[in-house]
């Protein structure tokens, strides 16, 4: 017989003082007291009361007894959940009290339930938000209803935990290698190679967001493999104490950014190994977590690092100190023998049904897509066909998907129109697979037709097989000087298939020398680990504790994330990076330290209220494409009734009538101006100040807009309320923002936003306007009207109009999330004020919730 009491004491001891009040799992004093409503507090007396009266009166000694009397199948569910082998044996043997013990242990909650079973009450509620809101007992619900409903539990998370084939060795350091998926593609292959090398000197844990064919490869080189799309939420659910002993991590690929919240919260140092260009990583916020929080960024090439420089600058990331270039493989130019090439050509000839023995073979490889330039590869083949019919283009890779409208449907049609694969065609397509090495061995040239491709492994493979490489200028990391200066590379004008075809035909056949050079050794993991260790040892500045401005970046404002928010702030401040300002003193110091003309007229001011009789004459502009919040705004802010004019822009007469009705109910008479739905909210405002606009001679203006509340996030609604409160006041008072604007020498007044927001995607537009500004623009704007609502003098608006001119070709709607002239305007308001020698005042109100 199993000693059930021993099992109870083993696990119940994990909860402080529990055994004092409940030494026997068969009686729960708290549950019994709630039934009889007795005045007895002592657990021993409650047990005596139960033995003397409660049992005879039909009261239950434990919750299990009560539930089991109504739901007889819960014992089967309990057995299914339990993972403690001793307890499972007792339950399977039918030992009396075993199922009750399992229930009572699970009902203790964290940390006991997840140790004894594949169930966690905390996890169950997080995965089933409807139960959390209803305040339902998670274990009781799952046993009685959730199991039958197929609700997800801790077990569903743990299904993604796979044991590796290597044992955990406590004497070795432990490294987490994170990849975005287990596919046999570029970045995961690099992750596999990192794990193989690391396993020689480290305990390795591999984590991936998605499963795939590399899973077994990862298990061969690790102690554990974790597959989860939500690592921060799921990591604590996995079993194994060594998961809490990770010394450092390598996050391989920008699309594995999901691991960063986990690493920051657990204070695990990490290197981000980035192979992707910033140009195609959107939304930028997710991927910018790398320069914000990585201890070290490793790029595969200088070309890739250069694409990130704007994003680095936006958060004050130091690329010299905190980044390095380490290609995933060494440059090695090999050879193949004439015999090997002839044999490979013979096998390919049989495969495609065409004699290639005397052909010049041009290969391309990879997934067929626009970025890889499969269409440009086909165009180069078309150009070469009349010039040399014995030059054959072979693309090996994943096939075209004909019903994929982004690229596949058009490429499939392109292939049909050029008769690809016909006897007259000089281009064939071979599916990815065992023919890969024959293609590289037979080929004389690899045409890397990619439009943007970091440092593709197929080029390294082609070089090892003695192929020359024809590439487009500015299209990949192989354009770095250390590659392009070699005879193996021929670089032609970007995206010019004619130039590529001409260069291909001018190249000599592959050198089939018998003497193969020795391939150099390369240890990628060791190179990254060494650089990360050096960076960590060199750090001299550390920050501990919370900062004055507590706005979350990775987490939420919930109390359970208090410690994690402190960790994220410490990590950014340690390296001098910014996404959130630390405090007001830091803002003032940064402004004072800048020698840029745009910053010279910036200053902070505290929020205050002002007396109505001191208000200057002012006008309000509201762009109301959406009208959802307008009625509430009019009731919530007293300042509307103090405006000399209220000008409302909208796009239809129907909305205009609705707006008149809403404002009339509050005793207000708006001036409605119908405008096209273009230019977000800001172009309708600026156009009021054109020669045919309605702004007139009013000097002081407040610009507001109506964000759509239906379907918007709670955070967006909070942000809008934050802006409105600082700008306007509330239902009883008026903000001092308007009186600040009325002061001499002030041109712009706007809320101080605690976020440090850079030029972001607008940075690329700055050169276009550099000759229209009085001086160079700063590396970062520092402060501007985030949210594009503000108080402004008419001269400042006129200056903005003058900078663009009356006939500027504004971008069409719908617009991008960031990067158009409308986003640039938001950042340039302080510049317009400064060039008029007017101040921009940023009103701070830190007690107003921002998000």
N, C-alpha and C positions, 0 to 999 in steps of 0.2 A: 504493500500500500504506500502511496505517495504521501509524504507529510505536507498536507495542504497549509497547515499553520506556518510551517517554515517558509513556504513560498510567499505567503501573505506578509510575513515580517521582512523578508528580503526586499520586496518592492515597496511596501508601505513606509519603510524607513527612509525612503528617498524624499518623503514629504515631512518636514520638521514637525515634531510633536504629535503626529497623527496617531502613533501607536499608544500614546498616553491616554487619549480619549477613545480609541477604538482598537483594543488589542485583539479582538476577534472579528474576522470578516463576516461572521454569521449574524452579527448584530450591529446595526448602525444607530447610535444614540440620536443623532441629528434627525434622521428620517422618522424614528419612532416618536420623538418629541413633537414633531410637526403634526403627527396624526392625533395624538391624545391631548395636545395643548396643555401639558402638565407644567407646573411651576418648578419642577425638578430640573436642576442644571447639571448635577454630578452624573457622569456617564455610568458609574457603577450602580447608583440608585435607579437610574432609568432602566438598566438591565434587570434589576430586581423587580421593578414595577411591571416590566413586560412579563417576567416569569410568573408573577403573582396574579396579574390582572389582564395585561394586554393580549396575551396569547389566547386566553379564554374568550376575550371580547372580540376576537377576530381582527386584531390589528397586525400589521406586517412588521417583522423585525428588520427587514431591509427592502430597498427598492426592487431588488431582483425578485424576491418572493412575490411582491405585488404585481410586477409586470408579467412574470412567468405564469401566474394564475390566469391571465387573460390571453397571452400570446404564447402558445405552447411551442412554436417553432423557433423561438429565440435561441434555444440551446444549439440548434444546428448552425445558426449564424455565428454564434460565439465560437464554436469549434472551428468554423471556416476562417475566422479572423485571427485566432490565436497563433503566435509563432514561438512561444516558449515551449521547448520540446518536452520538458517534464510535465507541464500542465496539460499539454496535448495528450500525453500518454494516459494521464489520470482521467481525462474527459472521455477518451476513446474506450477506456476500460470500464466506463460507467461508474466510476467512484463517486459516492455520494458527496455532494458539496463542491465538486470540481467545476461545474458550470457556474455555480453561484460565485465561486472565487474568481473565475475569469471575468464575470460581469463586474464585480466589485472593484477589481483591479483596473479595468478599463474605465470605470466610472470615476476613478480618482483623477482622471485627466492627465495633463502634462506634469512631469515627463514620463509617468508610468505607462500610460496607455500605448504610446508609440514604441515602448521597449518590449512590452509583453505581446503586442499584436500589430497587425497591419491597419489599425484604426487610430486616428487622432481626432479628438473632439474639436480642437482648435482648427485643424486642417479641414475637417468636414464643414464647419461653419464658413470658413473662408471660400471653400469651393461651392457652397450653396448659400448665396447671399440672402435668399428668401427666408431661410431658417434663422439666420443671424438677426434679421430685422424682427422676426416674430418672437425671438427669445425662447426658442424651443431647445429642450435638452437634446444635444446631438446624438449621444449614444442610444438613448431610448428611441429617438426618431429613426435611426438607422436600423436598429434591431426589429422594430415593429413595422416600419414602412419603407425606409430608404433602400434596404437590400432588395426588396421586391421591385422597387421602382428603378433599380439599376443606377442609383446615385453614385458619383465618383467619391472615392475615399483615399486614404493614405496609400493603400495598396496600388492604386492606379499610378501614383507617382513613383513608387518603388519598383514598378515594372520596368522603369527606365534605368534601373541600377543593375549593371552587369558585373559579375566578378571577372577580374582579369586573370591571365594565366601566370602572372608573376606574384610572388608573395610579398607582403609588406615587410620591409626590413627597418626596424626602428632606429638602427644606427645610421641610416642614410637620410639626407634631406628629401623633402617631398615637393614635387612640382606639379601644378595643374596646367595642362595644355588644353586650351579651349579652341574649338573650331566651330564653324557654323553648321556643318553637316558632314555626314559620312559618305559623301559621293566620291567617285573616282575622278575628281576634277582638280584644278590647280591648287587652290589653297588647302583643301583637305589632304591632298597628297603631301604637301609641305608639312602639314601637321603630323601626318603619319611618320615622315622622316624625322621630325623633331622628337617624337615619342620613342622611336627606335634607338636614336642616339642617347636620349636622356635616360633610358632604362638601364644603361650600363653603369651609371653612377648615382641614380636617383630613384626613389619611389615615384611612379608616374600615375597620375589620375588624368584621364582624358574625359572631357565633357563636350558634348555636341548638342546643338539645338534640334537636329533632326537625324533620324536613323538613315542607314544606307549600306551599300555593299562593303564599305571599309570597316564596318563594325568589328568583324572578326580580326582584321589586321590590328585594330586598336587594342582589342582584348589580348592579343599576343604580346604586346609591349607595355602592358600596364597592370596595376593592381586593381583598378576599378575603371569602368566606363559608365558615364552618366549621360543619359539622353533626356533632355528636358527643354521645353520651349520657354520655361519660366524659372531660370536658375535661382534668382533671388528668393522667390517664394518657396521653391521646392527643396533647396539644398538641405535645410534643417531636417527634412523628413527622411533622409537617407540614413542607413545604419553604417556603423564603422567609426570607431573613435579617431582613426588616423585622418578622417576627413577634416577634423579640427586642427590638424598639425601641418597644414600646407605652408611651406616656407615662401614660395613665390609662384607666380603664374606667368604664362605666355599666352596672350590672346591673339590667335593667329587669324587675321582677316578682320576688316572693319565691320563686316556684317555680323560679327560675333559680339557686338557692343552690349548685348543683353547681359553679359557676365560682369560688366563694370559695377552696377549697383551691389552685387554680391561681394566683389573684391574690396570695394571701398568700405562697406559696412563691417567686414571682418578684418579690415586693416591688413590685407594681403598685398604686398608690393607686386607690381606687374609691369611687363613690357608689352606694348601693343606692336604686333608685327603687321604692317599695313602694305598690302599689295595693290589696293584699289585707288583710283583717282578720285579726288574730291568732287570733280565735275558731275559724276553720276551717282553720288551718294546723297539721297534726299529722303525724308526731311533732314536738314543739316543738323538739327539738335541732337538726334540720336548718335550720329557719327562724331560730332564734336565732343562727345564724352571722352574720346581718346586723348586729344590734347588737353582737355580739362583735368583728367585724373590719372593718366598713365605716368608712372615714374620714369619711363623711358619709351620713346617711340622709335621703332626700327622701320626703315623704309627699304624696299627692295631696290630702288634706284633713285638717283637725284631727280629725275624727271617726275617721279611720283611725289617726292617730297615737295618739289616746287608747286605742285597743284594744291598742296595743303597750306601754303604759306599765308594766304589770306585768312584762312580759318585759324591758323596759329596766332596771327597778329590780333585777331578779334578778341582773344582772351589773354593776351600778353604771354603766350607760350614762347619760350626761348629755344629756337631750333638748334642753335650752336651747342648749348649746354645739355639739352634734353632730348636730342635725337641723333640718330646715326644711320649710315647706309650699310646694309649687309644683304647682298643678293642671296636668293635661296640656294643657288648653286654656283660653283666656280666656272669661270670661262675656260672651256677646254675644246680645242679644235682637233678632232681625231681624223682618221682615214678609214676607208674600206678598200679591200683589194679588188682588182678587176674581176676576179672570179666571183667574189661575193656579190658585186653589182650585177654581173651577168645572170647569176642564179636568181637574184631577187627580181630582176626584170622578167625572167622566164616565168616565175610564179605569178607575177602580176599580169603578164600577158594571158596566161591561162585563166586568171580570175576575171578579167574584163573582156576577154575575147578579141584582143587586138595585139598584134606583134609590136612589142616595145624594144626589141633588141638593139635597134639603132637610134631610138628616140632620145631626144633631150627631155628629161622629165622635170617638171616644175611642180612642187608639192605645196599644199596648204593644209592646215589641220585645225581642228577645234569645232565647237558648236557653230552651226550655221546661223548667223545673226548679223544684224546691221553693224554692231560694234566690231565684230571680227572681219567685216568687209568682205563677206562671201560674194556679194554682188560685184565688188571691185575686182575680185579674183576672176570672176566669170568675164568681166569686161576686158581684162588684160588678155585672157585666152582668146576672146573674139578678135582683139587687135593683132595678136600673133598669128592667127590662123592663115590669113593670106600671105604672110611674110615667110612663114616656115611651117609647113603642114606636119612636119615630124617633131614639132615641139608639143608635148602633151601635158596638159594641166590635170593633176589629180588632187582632189580635195578628200581628205579622210576625216570623218567626224560624225557627230550625231546628225541625223537627217533632217530635212525640211519637214515642217508640219504644215500641210497645205491649207488647213482651215484656221491657221493662226494669222489674224488680220494685221498684226503689227509688222510682220516681215514675211512669214512663211508663205502666205497666199501669193504675194507678189513675186517672191523668189521662185516659187514653183512655176509660175507663169513665165518668168524670165528664162528658166531652164528649158521649158517647152519651146519657147520661141527661138532659142539658139540651137535646138536639137541636141541638147547635151546627151551624151551616151550613144548617139547614132554613129554609124561608120564614118560619116564625114566630119563629125565633131572632134575637136581636139581637147575636150574636157570631159572627165568622168568623175563620178562621186562614189566613194567607197565608205560604207558604214564603219564606225569606230570598232576596232577589234584586233585580231591577230595579224592583220596585214600591215599594221602600223610600221613595224621595223623594216619590212620589205620596201615600203614606200620610201622611207628615209634612206635606206641603203641604195635604192635604185635612183633616187632623185639627184640631179645635179644642183638644183637650186630650190630653196624654200622661199616662196613669195609670201612675206608676212603682210597681208593686205589689211590688217587691222587699222581701224580709225583711232582707237585708243585702247591700248593693251599694256598693262604694267611691265611685266617681264615674263612672258609666257614660257612655260617649261618646254613646249614643243620646239622652240628655237634652240635651247640648250641641247635637246636631243638631236636636232638637225646638225648642229655644229659638231657634235661627237661623231656623227656619221659622215663628216667631211663635206657637208653642203655649204654653199655660199648662201647668204641671206640678202634678199632685196626687200627694203622696208621704206615706209613713208617717213619723211622728216617730221619730227614732233609727234609721232604716233605711239611711241613706246619708250620704255626705259633703255632699250637698246640704242636709242639715240644719244645716250650719254657719251661723252668724249672717249672714255676708256674702252667702249665697244666700237664706235664708228670709225676710229682711226685704224682699225685692223682691216686687212685685205679681205677678210671673210664677209664684211658688210658693205653693201652698196645702198646708199641713201638717196632717194629721189623726192621730188616735190610732193607735198602732202596730198593724198587722195587723187593722184594723177595716174590713172591706169596706163595711159599711153607712155608716160615716162618710165613706168615700171616695165612695160613690155619691151621697150627699146633696150633698157639695161639688161633684161633677162636674155635677150637674143645676142647681146654683145659679150656675154660671159663665156669663158672657155669651159669645156667639160670638167667634171669633177676629177680631182687628182686622186688616182687610185694607187698610191704608193703602198708598198708592202710594209714599210717600216712604220708601225703605229707608235706614237709618242705615249709616254707614261702619264696616266691620269693622276692629277694631284689629289692629295687627301684634303677633305674639307669637313669641318665639324661645325655645322650651323648652330646646333643647340648650345654648344660650348661658347661659341662667339657671342650669342645673345645673352647667355647667362653671365658671362664675364663682363660685358658692357653694363648690364643691369646692376651687377654687384658693385662695379666701380662707381656708377652713378649714385647708388644708395650710400656708399661709404663717403662720397664727396659732399653729401648734404650737410650743411652747417646750421641751417635756420629751421627751427621747428615751432609749431604753434599748437597750443593745447587749449581746449575749452571752446565754448560758444562765442559768437560774435554779437555785436549790438544788433545787426540786421539779420534776422533769422527767417529767411525765405528759402524754401527747399528747392533743390535742383533735381536730385535723383529720387527723392522720396516724397512723402506728403507731410502735412502739418499735424497728423495724428500723433498722439503722445507716444505710441509704441515705436515711432521712428525718431524720437528725440535724440537718442545716442547716435543713430546713423546720420542724422543731419549734422551733428557736431563733427563726425568723422569726415563727411564730405567737405565741410568748410575748412577743417584742418588741412586736408589734403591739398586743396586749391591754394590756400594761403601759404603753405609750406614752400611751394614753388613759385609764388608770386603770380599765380594765374587768377583770372577774374571771370566769374559769371554773375556773382553777386558782390556788391560793395560790402566791405567789412563794417564800416561805420561812417558817420558823417565827417569825422576828422580825416579819414583816408581820402574822401572825395575832395575836400578842400585842399589837402596837401597835393593831390594829383593835379588839380587845376592850377595851383600856385607854381608848381614845378614845370609846367608846360610853357614853352616859348612860342607856341603856335598862335597866330593871330585870331583864329576862331575861338580858342579857349580864353583869350585875354579878357573877354567881356562876360564870362560866366560867373555866377555866384549862387549860393544857397540862401534860403530864407525860411524861417519856421512858419508853419501854418498858424493862423489866428483868425478870429472873427472880426468883423468891422461893423460899425454903426451904420444904419441905413442912410442917415442924413449926411454921411461923409462920402457916399458913393458918387463917382464921377458919371457923366453921361456916357452910355455905352450901348452897343448894339449886339444882338446875339444872332449867330447863324447856326442852323441845324440842318444837316443833310439827313433826310428821312426817307431813304429808299425802303427801309423797314419801319413800321409804325407801332410795333408791338409794345414798346416800353414808353411811348411818348406820354400817355396819360399818367402813368405812375411818376414819371420825371416831373411833370408839372406840379403834382401834389407834393413831391418830396423835396423840392428845392424852391425856397422863397425868392431867389434872385430873378426868376422869370418875370415876376410882376414888377420888377424894378427897371427892366430894360426899356430903353427908348423905342427900339425897334426889335422885332423878331422876324428874321428872314428865313424861310424854310424852303429848301430845294428838294424836289422829288421828281419822279419821272412820268407820272400820269395824272390826269385831271381827277380821276376817281380817288387817288390817294390824297390829292389836294383838298377835295371836299371832305374826306375823312379827317384830315388834319385840322381844317377850319372848325369842324364840329367838336373835335376833342379840345381845342384851345378855347373855343367859345364857352364851353362848360366851365372853364376856369377864369372867364372874364378877359381873355386875351384875343387880340386880333392879329394874326400873322400875315406877312406878305409872302404869298406862295409864288415861287419861280419854278417853272417846269424846265427840266434839263434832261438830256439823254443819259442813259445809264452807262457812263464811262468816266474814268478817272477816279474810281473809288469815291471817297467823300471829299478829297482835297481839291480836285479840279473844279467841281461845282463852286467851292468856296473861292478859289483864286479867280474864277471867271467873273465873280461879282465885282472885281476891281479892274476889269478891262474897260476900255473906253465906252462900250455899250452895256456895261454892268449896272447893277442897281445899288452898289455900295454907297454912292453919293459922297458926301464930305465927312461922314462919321469917322472919327479918329480911332476909337478903341473898340475892338471886336473880340467876341468870344466865339471860337469855332468848336462845335459839337457835332457828333453824329450818332445815329441810332444803330447800334449793333443788334443783329437779329438774335432774339433770346430763345425763340422756339428751336429746339434741337441743339442749342449751344451748351457748352460745358458749364458746370458750376464755377470752375476757375475763371472762365471768360466773363461770367456775370459778376463775379467778385472784382475782377480787374476793372471792368467798366464802372462799377460803383465806387471803387477806389479813386479813379480819375475824376469822376463827377463830384465826389465829396471834397477833394482838394481844390478843384476849380471853382465850385459853386457854393459849398457850405452844406446846409440842410434845410429842413422845412421851417426852422425858426431863425436861423442865422445865415449870414453871407460870408463867404471866404474873403480873406484879405488879398487874394490873387488879383482882383480887379483894381484895388487901390494901389497895389505894387506897380501895375502897368501904368497907372496914371502919374507915377513919379517921373520927374525929369530924367532923361537918359536911359529909360527902360523901353525896350522894344518887344520883348517876348516874356511871358510868364506861363509856366507849365508845371505840372506835378513832377517832383523828383521821384524817379522810379528806382527801386533798389537793385534792379538788374543792371549789369554792365553789358551793354549791347553794342557790338561793333558795327562796322560797315556791312558785314556779312556779304550777301550776294550783290549788294549795291556797289561794292568796291570796284568792280570791273567797269562801272560807268564813270568813275571819277575822272579818268584822263580825257573823256569827251568834253568835260566842262572846265578843265584846269585853266584855260586861257580866259575864262569869264569870271574868275575869282581873283581877289586881290593878293593871294599868296598860295603856297602849297597847302594841301589839306593834311591834317594830322594822321598819324598811324591809326588812331581810334578817335571817334567823335566825342567820347567820354559821356556827354550828356546831351539829350535832345528830347523832344516831346514823344516819348514812346506811347503809342496809341493814337497819336496825331490829333489830340484835343488840347486847346491852349487859348490863352489871351494874347492878342497881338495888335500892334499898331499898323495902320493902313500902309505906311511907308515900307514896312517890312514885306508885306504881301506884294506890293508893287515891285519891290526889288526882285522877289522871286519870279514874278511874271516877266520882268525884263531879262532875267538870266536865260529863260527858255525862249522868249520871243513870241510874237503873236501867231506864228504859223508852225509851231513845233509839231512834229508827227508823233503824237501821243500813242502809246500801245493800246491795242484793242482789249476789250473784255472778252472772256474772263481772263484775269491776270494771274500771274504766278504767285506762289506764297511769298516770295521775296525776290528782289533783284530788278524790278522795273523802276522807271523814273519816279513813280508814285512813292515807292519805298525810299528812294534817294531824297526826295523832297522832305520827308519826315526828318531825316538826319541833317538837312541843310538849313532849317529855320534859324538855329543859332548863328550860322555863318552869314545869313542875310542881315540879321540884326547887327552883328559885329562889323560888317563892312559899312554900315551906316553909323558906326560908333555908338551903338545902343547896346545895353546890357540884356542878357538873357537870365532871368531869375527862375530858379528851380525850388519850388515850395515843398518842404518835407513835412510829412505827417506819419511818423513811424508807427503810431498806434492804430492806424487804419489798415485793416487786413488787405493785403495785395493779392494773395492767392491762397 
